[in-house]
Every structure is written in structure tokens, then in C-alpha cells.
């Protein structure tokens, strides 16, 4: 994928803790129907928050503040592709 190659050769981290988070493949499941073609994409944001590393991603997804406020969770990938999941189903 062009964006991953470009990030590898020209990307500069703004912060030492910044790491690219890559969605390698969406696994088949009843809640991921329609998203199975998404692969090798950079995860840009979750619920409007720019993702800087896996630790931050885990923190956002497990945050009780976010979990209690929003019914859906939106993932923004490279090329502005979006995946939206029902939050309760993600943790069922």
C-alpha cells in the first residue's frame, strides 16, 4: 500500500511516543459485515481522537467516559475510509 510505504520512507514522528497503528485485516464476524475488504490501512482516529500508538488506542476503547456517552464507535482509516461499530457489540 502506497501510504504505508510513503510513511516508512518519509514519515517523521512528531512525538517520540508516536507510532503508526496499522489495521492489517478485518476478521470475519457478524459485526464486521461490509468491512472485510479493509486491510493494510493506517488507523488515523477513533471517535474523533487522533491515534498516536496502540497504548492510546486501548485506553480510548476501554475508557468508561467514552463507553457511557456514545452508542457507536467510529474508526477513521487512511484515505478517509470509516468503520462504525455498535459499542456494546464490540465488548460483548
ChimeraX attribute file (.defattr): number of C-alpha atoms within 10 A of each C-alpha:
attribute: neighborCount
match mode: 1-to-1
recipient: residues
	/A:1	9
	/A:2	9
	/A:3	12
	/A:4	16
	/A:5	10
	/A:6	10
	/A:7	13
	/A:8	11
	/A:9	8
	/A:10	9
	/A:11	11
	/A:12	11
	/A:13	12
	/A:14	9
	/A:15	8
	/A:16	8
	/A:17	10
	/A:18	14
	/A:19	15
	/A:20	17
	/A:21	17
	/A:22	17
	/A:23	14
	/A:24	11
	/A:25	13
	/A:26	15
	/A:27	14
	/A:28	11
	/A:29	9
	/A:30	7
	/A:31	13
	/A:32	14
	/A:33	11
	/A:34	11
	/A:35	16
	/A:36	12
	/A:37	10
	/A:38	16
	/A:39	15
	/A:40	17
	/A:41	20
	/A:42	20
	/A:43	22
	/A:44	21
	/A:45	19
	/A:46	19
	/A:47	16
	/A:48	11
	/A:49	14
	/A:50	13
	/A:51	22
	/A:52	20
	/A:53	15
	/A:54	14
	/A:55	11
	/A:56	15
	/A:57	18
	/A:58	10
	/A:59	10
	/A:60	17
	/A:61	17
	/A:62	12
	/A:63	11
	/A:64	10
	/A:65	10
	/A:66	15
	/A:67	15
	/A:68	10
	/A:69	8
	/A:70	13
	/A:71	12
	/A:72	16
	/A:73	18
	/A:74	17
	/A:75	19
	/A:76	21
	/A:77	21
	/A:78	16
	/A:79	10
	/A:80	11
	/A:81	12
	/A:82	16
	/A:83	15
	/A:84	15
	/A:85	14
	/A:86	13
	/A:87	17
	/A:88	13
	/A:89	10
	/A:90	12
	/A:91	8
	/A:92	5
